[in-house]
Amino acid sequence: MAEAALVNVIWASTFVLIKIGLNGLGPLTLGGLRYFGGFILLLPLLARNTAATPRTWSPRVWLKLVLIGVSSYALGNGALFWGLQFMPATTGSFLLGLVPLPVLFLGIVWLKEIPTRRQIAGMLVVLVGSALFFSPGLRAGAPQAIAVVTVGLVGFALFGI
């Protein structure tokens, strides 16, 4: 339970910390520093686990890692951080929760997975909730920010697929 609570605290604070960081850094710089920091923290684990050394990875593993890096870390987070410059952290977090929509469509097209009625009903609930969330109106600049974050959602969906 404590681990789950810690993960939720870290995840929930991410958008607020990103908004604070955007006051002094550009969105891609901030994203790069975030993931470089994660790399530095995890480097001792990589050094300790000799089976996971990059020298032993096949070209197929490298290709997957590059695709993950481009789709999620560069495209997904880059667009999300860029969009957060122009919208509240709450809106960015909410939009990120819509990742299942492009995953659903990409799963149908790319993986040939047909959703069940229950899954379609769940997606309809997500769409109705989104409409209710945004129904009070958007501030100036918000439509462009939402468009940028939507590009990020596609990146996160590709990562998931």
Buried (B, 14 or more C-beta within 10 A) or exposed (E): EEEEEEEEEEEEEBBEEBBEBBEEBEBBEBBBEBEEEEEEEEEEEEEEEEEEEEEEEEEEEEEEEEEBEBBBBBBBBBBBBBBBBBBBBEBBBBBBBBBBBBBBBBBEEEEEBEBEEEBEEBBEEBEEEBEEEBEEEEEEEBEEBBEBBBBBBBBBBBBBB
